[in-house]
């Protein structure tokens, strides 16, 4: 019922209402605001721009791609009045000097995977009509409680902005946060999603399958795009901080008629050490999204249990951490890639283990702060997956692989304050050198990825 209420909300009416109420309170609170115009002038205007160059160097004989995206956006936040405030933002992107993403690789007949994500994955030929209304919300803040309704960037473990391209994933819904004692509670009802690498807003049901769908457990192509039936997403979380230097998160994500996910995540951190453990359980709900087996998102066998852990140490300007993740063989871990990146400690940008079961992964991360402005991050991981031909436990036919990442991050100051330049290099290689099927290699392994990002914000 609550999801239906959120789904039927005409948000622009709420925004008009707050502006109208501004006219009313401007007459009452004449000392602070002389008029609605005066009230709006005291708001905050912000802006951001990004230039992103990406290049994929695939194994010899397979296609290489490059992409260059340039974009900019602006945002506005009203002041608060009696706890109420509103915000909005928009962004545009232009495709500049990129490869032709309508052309598939001649050997595998597979499309581009990485660079197209800078733009619109639903329309590879779209170069210029890349604009999106992003934030548009109304919020009420009381002493210990805040309520927000509208469009915003999600920050859940699994449903998040995944800001690794030009723009993040956005959601529309109702968000409530409150505290009592040393407990923080958050509830969300989400009815629409605008995934990263798209420019439109979709109902939650429509968002399934915008990205590649992979395979059903029997090996046939998945066909749940525009076939999944659900009213939305319900999230409930409690974070307890009663133990010094420790945060304990417990939560659940319910997607009616599709699946249920539970998670438990205690973390510890002080000046020298940090550690965490994450336990995730998942099972289907209803008919898994559709009565027909070929159109289901979640099948009866897709019951997964994941355990991920981390332990690390800080030494002055250095830090190092060791991580592991295991996904049990009872079923594939499923979470729509359109909604966010996975939160496991072994996660490394440019690859995921979602869609697989019977996975074991280990990684080590290192970070050095050369100066307050310059940071270097490195990571190396080994990811053991089921045979790529095993569709029942490997939805996206990804073979076991090694991965190395290095990121350089420099933040300017003084006259260039707000400008950040990042460089990311990724190398992925097959563990099994005997694999020769190009469909298990193209855009998956035996490749190098080069990323250069310039961000400016004010």
NUVEX-832044 format. One record per residue (C-alpha): z, x, y negated; residue number from 1. Coordinates in Angstrom, 2 decimals, decimal comma. Each point is the difference from the previous one (the first is absolute). Layout:
<roses>
> Z  X  Y  NUM
...
</roses>
This chain:
<roses>
> 0,00  0,00  0,00  1
> 0,94  2,77  -2,47  2
> -3,22  1,87  0,78  3
> -1,93  -3,17  -0,88  4
> 1,83  -0,21  -3,33  5
> -0,96  3,60  -0,82  6
> -3,55  -0,62  1,18  7
> -0,44  -2,98  -2,35  8
> 1,49  1,67  -3,07  9
> -2,33  0,05  -3,01  10
> 1,33  3,20  -1,47  11
> -1,90  -0,12  -3,27  12
> 1,93  -3,15  -0,88  13
> 3,21  1,96  0,31  14
> -1,33  2,66  -2,32  15
> -1,02  -2,62  -2,55  16
> 3,46  -1,52  0,36  17
> 1,77  3,22  -0,88  18
> -2,19  0,46  -3,07  19
> 0,68  -3,60  -1,00  20
> 3,73  0,49  0,50  21
> -0,38  3,08  -2,20  22
> -1,07  -2,32  -2,79  23
> 3,14  -2,06  0,52  24
> 2,46  2,86  0,12  25
> -1,69  1,77  -2,93  26
> 1,29  -2,82  -2,19  27
> 3,50  0,33  1,40  28
> 0,23  3,78  0,22  29
> -1,54  0,66  -3,40  30
> 2,05  3,16  -0,54  31
> -1,60  1,78  2,93  32
> -3,46  -1,61  0,10  33
> -1,56  -1,52  -3,09  34
> -2,88  -1,55  1,98  35
> -1,74  0,00  3,35  36
> -2,31  2,69  -1,37  37
> 3,03  2,12  -0,95  38
> 1,43  -0,49  3,49  39
> -3,24  1,09  1,65  40
> -0,37  3,02  -2,28  41
> 3,33  1,31  1,28  42
> -1,40  0,16  3,54  43
> -1,13  3,16  1,77  44
> -3,61  1,02  0,45  45
> -0,88  2,56  2,67  46
> -3,15  1,49  1,41  47
> -1,23  2,20  2,79  48
> -3,22  1,66  1,07  49
> -1,08  1,83  3,13  50
> -2,92  2,21  1,01  51
> -0,19  0,53  3,76  52
> -2,42  2,25  1,89  53
> -0,04  -0,07  3,81  54
> -2,19  1,86  2,46  55
> -0,05  -0,23  3,82  56
> -1,42  2,94  1,95  57
> -0,59  -1,36  3,50  58
> -0,87  1,94  3,14  59
> -3,48  1,54  -0,04  60
> -2,66  -2,57  0,88  61
> 1,98  -2,92  -1,48  62
> -0,31  -1,42  -3,52  63
> 1,99  1,34  -2,94  64
> 0,93  -2,15  -2,98  65
> 1,27  0,41  -3,55  66
> 1,40  -2,44  -2,53  67
> 0,92  0,19  -3,69  68
> 1,84  -2,88  -1,59  69
> 1,12  -0,35  -3,61  70
> 2,22  -2,83  -1,15  71
> 2,39  -1,18  -2,70  72
> 2,34  -2,89  -0,62  73
> 2,49  -1,46  -2,42  74
> 3,29  -1,86  0,39  75
> 2,32  -2,04  -2,20  76
> 3,67  -0,97  0,39  77
> 1,77  -2,49  -2,24  78
> 3,54  0,68  -1,22  79
> 2,80  -1,85  1,74  80
> 1,40  -3,19  -1,41  81
> 2,99  -1,58  1,68  82
> -0,95  1,89  3,15  83
> -3,67  -1,06  0,07  84
> -2,97  2,36  -0,26  85
> -3,66  0,07  1,03  86
> -2,59  2,65  0,77  87
> -3,69  0,38  0,65  88
> -2,53  2,75  0,69  89
> -3,63  0,54  0,90  90
> -2,19  2,88  1,12  91
> -3,66  0,96  0,32  92
> -1,69  2,62  2,19  93
> -3,45  1,59  -0,15  94
> -1,77  1,68  2,92  95
> -1,48  3,26  -1,31  96
> -2,34  2,33  1,94  97
> 1,19  -1,10  3,45  98
> -1,79  -0,06  3,34  99
> -1,91  -3,10  1,04  100
> 2,67  -1,90  1,92  101
> -2,50  -2,50  1,35  102
> -1,39  2,77  2,24  103
> 1,71  0,41  3,38  104
> 0,23  3,21  1,99  105
> -3,20  0,40  2,04  106
> 1,77  1,26  3,13  107
> 2,88  -2,48  0,30  108
> -1,37  -2,87  -2,12  109
> 3,45  -0,15  -1,61  110
> 0,52  -0,42  -3,76  111
> 1,89  2,19  -2,45  112
> 3,77  -0,17  0,38  113
> 1,77  1,86  -2,81  114
> -2,05  0,16  -3,21  115
> -0,96  -3,68  -0,02  116
> 3,72  -0,72  -0,32  117
> -0,18  1,20  -3,60  118
> -2,04  -3,11  -0,82  119
> -0,56  -3,30  1,83  120
> -0,08  0,06  3,80  121
> -1,29  -3,57  0,07  122
> -3,17  0,96  -1,90  123
> -1,17  3,62  0,52  124
> -2,86  -0,44  -2,48  125
> 2,32  -1,11  -2,84  126
> 0,19  2,82  -2,56  127
> 0,87  -1,65  -3,30  128
> 1,51  -3,48  0,46  129
> 3,34  1,49  0,96  130
> 2,58  -1,76  -2,15  131
> 3,23  -1,62  1,10  132
> 2,76  -2,03  -1,59  133
> 3,06  1,72  1,42  134
> 3,51  -0,77  -1,22  135
> 0,72  -3,46  -1,37  136
> 3,63  -1,01  0,40  137
> 2,97  -1,82  -1,49  138
> 3,49  1,41  0,63  139
> 3,55  -1,11  -0,62  140
> 2,79  2,59  0,04  141
> 3,66  -0,91  0,17  142
> 2,98  2,32  0,44  143
> -0,43  0,57  3,75  144
> -3,13  -1,99  0,81  145
> -3,67  0,16  -0,90  146
> -2,75  -2,47  0,87  147
> -3,70  0,74  -0,40  148
> -2,99  -2,18  0,70  149
> -3,64  1,01  -0,29  150
> -2,10  3,09  0,77  151
> 1,64  3,41  0,42  152
> -0,08  3,28  1,96  153
> 2,01  -0,40  3,26  154
> 2,58  2,64  0,97  155
> 0,92  -1,00  3,54  156
> 0,03  2,60  2,80  157
> -3,10  -1,55  1,59  158
> -1,46  -2,07  -2,84  159
> -0,49  2,43  -2,86  160
> -2,40  1,28  -2,62  161
> -1,37  2,82  2,22  162
> -1,27  1,60  -3,21  163
> -2,27  2,61  1,59  164
> -3,28  -1,12  -1,54  165
> -0,89  -1,30  -3,46  166
> 2,35  -3,01  -0,07  167
> 2,91  -1,28  2,10  168
> 0,39  -3,07  2,18  169
> 1,36  -3,00  -1,91  170
> 1,67  -3,22  1,15  171
> 0,73  -3,41  -1,48  172
> 3,19  -1,81  0,80  173
> 3,65  -0,61  -0,73  174
> 2,49  2,88  0,02  175
> 3,79  -0,37  -0,27  176
> 2,44  2,92  -0,22  177
> 3,76  -0,25  -0,20  178
> 3,08  2,13  0,64  179
> 3,46  -0,74  1,26  180
> 2,48  2,81  0,44  181
> -1,93  2,99  1,31  182
> -2,73  -2,13  1,54  183
> -3,44  -0,56  -1,48  184
> -1,96  -3,00  1,30  185
> -3,71  -0,58  -0,49  186
> -2,06  -3,02  1,01  187
> -3,75  -0,36  -0,43  188
> -2,50  -2,76  0,71  189
> -3,57  1,27  -0,28  190
> -3,06  -2,25  0,05  191
> -2,80  2,23  -1,35  192
> -1,07  3,63  0,35  193
> -2,46  2,19  -1,86  194
> -0,34  3,00  2,33  195
> -0,60  3,51  -1,21  196
> -3,75  0,70  -0,11  197
> -0,87  -3,60  -0,89  198
> -0,38  -1,89  -3,29  199
> 0,76  -3,58  1,06  200
> 3,10  -1,97  0,91  201
> 0,25  -1,51  3,49  202
> 2,39  -2,37  1,72  203
> 2,17  1,81  2,55  204
> -2,05  -1,58  2,81  205
> -3,26  1,20  -1,61  206
> 1,31  3,56  -0,38  207
> 0,00  0,63  3,76  208
> -3,09  1,99  0,96  209
> -1,29  1,02  -3,43  210
> 0,34  3,56  1,28  211
> -1,56  0,91  3,39  212
> 1,43  -2,16  2,80  213
> -0,12  2,39  2,95  214
> 0,05  -1,28  3,58  215
> 1,77  -2,65  2,03  216
> 2,10  1,21  2,97  217
> -2,91  -0,81  2,34  218
> -2,32  2,29  -1,96  219
> -2,05  -2,69  -1,75  220
> -0,30  0,21  -3,80  221
> 2,85  -1,76  -1,80  222
> -1,15  -3,09  -1,90  223
> 3,06  -1,25  -1,90  224
> -1,61  0,32  -3,45  225
> -0,01  -3,49  -1,59  226
> 1,40  -1,36  3,27  227
> 3,72  0,67  -0,51  228
> 2,23  -2,93  -0,88  229
> 3,28  0,55  -1,86  230
> 1,51  -1,32  -3,26  231
> 1,25  3,40  -1,17  232
> 2,65  2,70  0,36  233
> 3,79  -0,30  -0,21  234
> 2,10  3,15  -0,48  235
> 3,80  0,27  0,13  236
> 1,90  3,25  -0,55  237
> 3,58  1,19  -0,43  238
> 0,87  3,51  -1,19  239
> 3,60  1,17  0,31  240
> 1,31  3,04  -1,91  241
> 3,68  -0,16  0,84  242
> -0,02  3,44  1,68  243
> -0,24  3,00  -2,32  244
> -3,47  1,56  -0,14  245
> -1,25  -2,57  2,51  246
> -2,32  -2,97  -0,28  247
> -0,43  -2,47  2,87  248
> -2,99  -2,34  -0,12  249
> -0,50  -2,94  2,35  250
> -2,90  -2,39  -0,37  251
> -2,58  -2,28  1,52  252
> -3,60  -0,98  -0,71  253
> -1,06  -3,43  1,25  254
> -3,65  -1,01  0,06  255
> 0,10  -3,56  1,41  256
> -2,30  -0,57  2,97  257
> -0,89  3,72  0,15  258
> 2,87  2,48  0,45  259
> 3,59  0,93  -0,79  260
> 1,18  3,53  -0,86  261
> 3,62  1,21  -0,24  262
> 1,11  3,36  -1,35  263
> 3,22  1,98  -0,38  264
> 0,02  3,15  -2,12  265
> 3,17  1,99  -0,85  266
> -0,53  3,11  -2,15  267
> 2,34  2,77  -1,16  268
> -0,52  2,43  -2,87  269
> 2,15  2,42  -1,96  270
> -0,70  3,19  -1,96  271
> -0,83  2,02  3,12  272
> -0,95  -2,28  2,89  273
> -1,92  -3,20  0,60  274
> -0,64  -2,01  3,16  275
> -1,17  -3,40  1,11  276
> -0,79  -2,15  3,01  277
> -2,28  -3,03  0,13  278
> -0,08  -2,55  2,80  279
> -2,74  -2,65  -0,05  280
> -0,55  -2,88  2,40  281
> -2,90  -2,42  0,01  282
> -1,25  -3,02  1,94  283
> -2,65  -2,73  -0,42  284
> 0,77  -3,46  -1,41  285
> -1,76  -3,27  0,82  286
> -3,51  0,64  1,28  287
> -0,30  3,42  -1,64  288
> -2,18  -1,40  -2,76  289
> -2,54  -1,98  2,04  290
> -0,22  -1,90  3,28  291
> -3,09  1,90  1,14  292
> 0,74  3,38  1,58  293
> -2,96  1,66  -1,74  294
> 1,26  -1,15  -3,43  295
> 3,68  0,85  0,36  296
> 1,58  2,66  -2,21  297
> 3,07  0,40  2,23  298
> -0,24  -0,42  3,76  299
> 2,80  -0,78  2,44  300
> 0,09  3,64  1,11  301
> 0,39  1,29  -3,57  302
> 3,79  0,45  0,10  303
> 0,92  3,36  -1,43  304
> 3,07  2,15  -0,54  305
> -0,16  2,97  -2,36  306
> 2,60  2,70  -0,66  307
> -0,55  2,53  -2,78  308
> 2,38  2,65  -1,27  309
> 0,37  2,78  -2,54  310
> 2,36  2,88  -0,76  311
> -0,44  2,36  -2,91  312
> 1,63  2,62  -2,16  313
> -0,18  0,83  -3,71  314
> 0,33  3,61  -1,17  315
> -0,19  0,25  -3,78  316
> -3,65  -0,66  -0,87  317
> -1,07  -0,27  3,66  318
> 0,31  -2,75  2,59  319
> -1,10  -0,28  3,62  320
> 0,23  -2,89  2,44  321
> -0,80  -0,66  3,65  322
> -1,16  -3,42  1,17  323
> -0,86  -1,96  3,12  324
> -1,38  -3,42  0,83  325
> -0,38  -1,70  3,34  326
> -1,74  -3,32  0,58  327
> 0,88  -1,30  3,44  328
> -2,69  -0,91  2,51  329
> 1,07  -3,68  0,25  330
> -2,59  -1,01  -2,61  331
> -2,02  0,98  -3,05  332
> 1,71  0,23  -3,40  333
> -1,89  -2,34  -2,33  334
> 0,25  -0,39  -3,75  335
> -3,02  -0,95  -2,15  336
> -1,26  3,14  -1,70  337
> -0,99  -2,18  -2,94  338
> 3,70  -0,44  -0,85  339
> 1,24  3,58  -0,23  340
> 0,48  3,32  1,74  341
> 2,46  0,51  2,85  342
> 3,42  1,43  -0,95  343
> 0,68  2,25  2,99  344
> 1,34  3,47  -0,76  345
> -2,98  1,66  1,67  346
> -2,50  -1,84  -2,20  347
> -2,52  2,31  -1,67  348
> -2,57  -1,20  -2,59  349
> -3,49  -0,77  1,37  350
> 1,00  -1,20  3,47  351
> 2,18  -2,63  1,67  352
> 1,25  -0,79  3,47  353
> 0,00  -3,77  -0,55  354
> -1,86  -1,80  2,77  355
> 1,26  2,31  2,76  356
> 2,71  -0,01  2,65  357
> 1,34  2,85  2,11  358
> -0,07  2,42  -2,96  359
> 2,07  3,13  -0,51  360
> -0,20  1,90  -3,27  361
> 1,79  2,97  -1,54  362
> -0,39  1,54  -3,44  363
> 1,53  2,50  -2,40  364
> -0,17  -0,28  -3,79  365
> 0,69  2,65  -2,61  366
> 0,36  -0,31  -3,76  367
> 0,47  2,61  -2,71  368
> 0,54  -0,67  -3,69  369
> -1,65  3,04  -1,56  370
> 1,04  -1,38  -3,39  371
> 1,09  -3,38  -1,36  372
> -3,71  -0,75  -0,51  373
> -1,57  1,59  3,10  374
> 0,74  -1,05  3,59  375
> -1,61  0,96  3,31  376
> 0,34  -2,22  3,08  377
> -1,18  0,93  3,49  378
> 0,16  -1,90  3,29  379
> -1,08  0,59  3,59  380
> 0,09  -2,55  2,79  381
> -1,01  -0,50  3,63  382
> -0,80  -3,55  1,03  383
> -0,25  -0,86  3,69  384
> -1,81  -3,31  0,57  385
> -1,31  -1,82  3,08  386
> -3,54  0,68  1,13  387
> -2,39  -1,15  -2,72  388
> -1,83  -2,15  2,57  389
> 3,23  -1,89  0,81  390
> -0,41  -3,05  -2,22  391
> 3,18  -1,62  1,31  392
> 2,06  2,74  -1,66  393
> -2,40  1,48  -2,55  394
> -1,52  -2,64  -2,25  395
> -2,04  2,34  -2,21  396
> -1,14  2,51  2,68  397
> 1,80  2,91  -1,66  398
> 0,48  3,06  2,26  399
> 3,02  2,32  -0,12  400
> -0,23  2,37  -2,95  401
> 1,63  2,71  -2,11  402
> 0,20  -0,43  -3,76  403
> 0,77  2,38  -2,87  404
> 0,48  -1,13  -3,61  405
> 0,53  1,94  -3,21  406
> 0,57  -1,63  -3,38  407
> 0,27  1,71  -3,37  408
> 1,55  -2,05  -2,80  409
> 0,12  1,10  -3,64  410
> 1,49  -2,12  -2,81  411
> -0,92  1,02  -3,53  412
> 2,40  -0,18  -2,94  413
> 0,02  0,24  -3,80  414
> -3,40  -1,06  -1,41  415
> -1,28  -0,91  3,48  416
> 3,10  -1,89  1,07  417
> -1,00  -2,82  2,38  418
> -2,80  1,96  1,65  419
> 0,41  0,88  3,70  420
> -2,50  1,89  2,15  421
> 0,21  -0,11  3,80  422
> -1,92  1,75  2,71  423
> 0,21  -1,09  3,64  424
> -1,58  1,81  2,94  425
> 0,07  -1,56  3,47  426
> -1,14  1,56  3,28  427
> -0,11  -2,00  3,24  428
> -0,99  1,39  3,41  429
> -0,27  -1,31  3,55  430
> 2,69  1,05  2,43  431
> -2,34  -0,51  2,95  432
> -2,96  2,30  -0,67  433
> -1,90  -1,58  2,90  434
> -0,56  -3,27  -1,87  435
> -3,65  -0,22  -1,00  436
> -0,54  -3,70  -0,77  437
> -0,91  0,04  -3,72  438
> 1,57  -3,47  -0,48  439
> 3,38  1,60  0,74  440
> -0,68  2,77  -2,52  441
> -1,91  -1,34  -3,02  442
> 2,41  -0,72  -2,88  443
> 2,95  0,48  2,40  444
> 0,32  3,65  1,10  445
> -1,62  3,44  -0,40  446
> -0,31  -0,57  -3,74  447
> 1,22  1,23  -3,36  448
> 0,83  -2,27  -2,93  449
> 0,08  1,22  -3,59  450
> 1,66  -2,09  -2,73  451
> 0,33  0,72  -3,72  452
> 1,84  -2,55  -2,15  453
> 0,63  -0,07  -3,76  454
> 2,48  -2,62  -1,23  455
> 0,94  -0,78  -3,58  456
> 2,50  -2,64  -1,04  457
> 1,84  -1,03  -3,12  458
</roses>
